[in-house]
Structure formats: C-alpha cells, structure tokens
C-alpha cells in the first residue's frame, strides 16, 4: 500500500496556508472595526465640544463633519460586509482542506493498523511454528 504521509504533509500545508489567509482577513476586519470605533468616538467627542461651545458656527461645522463621518462609516460597513463574505468563503475552504487532510490521515492510520495486524499475525504464526517444532523435537527424543 502506498504511503500517504507526503499527501498528508501537502494537505497540512494547504490547511496552514488557508489559516494564514483567514487570519489576515480577520486582521483586516479588526482594523476596519477599530477605524469605525475611532470615528464614532471622535464624533461623540466633537459633538460634545460643539454643544458645550454653544456657538451656532460650531454646531453647523459639526453637522457637516458628522455627515462626512457617517458617509465614512457607511463605506466601512460596506467593506466589512464584503470582508465578512470573504471570511465565510475562506472558512469554508479551510474546513474543506482540513477535511481532506483528516481523510488522508484516517486512511493512513487504517493502513498502518492493517499492516501491524498482518505483522503480528505473521509473528504469531512463526512463533506457533517454532513452538510446534520444539514440541515435535522434544517428543522425538
């Protein structure tokens, strides 16, 4: 039977590569989420400053700023949705690659167990033959 260890190594490498891709996608999503949180925190701070100043110009400026930042948040949300779809696809690909790796490992383990059972059967048969031969020799004396 063919040794599947090279195939297992290849499949393990593929799983690791897919894990790296997935980790990078998660990192990108985290960066986008961080940027979104920073904008929201900044908007809250700017709103507080504008309200505390009590000046109409500050409120008008904040309204324009707020509008621009809401657009930026919407843009980030769109990017996050796209990234979520890519993450889902990458997770599916990683699961599939892992499944293929596991199948190869299970087949290899079964083959090794079969080979071990065959070896043990041969060894047992050889020992039985030696025992029988020893018994015959002792009977012949």
Buried (B, 14 or more C-beta within 10 A) or exposed (E): EEEBEEBBEBBBEBBEEBBEBBEEBBEBBEEBEEBBEEBEEEBEEBBEEBEEEEEEEBBEBBEEBBEEBEEBBEEBEEBBEEBEEBBEEBBEBBEEBBEBBEBBBEBBEEBBEEEEEEEEEEEEEEEEEEEEEEEEEEEEE
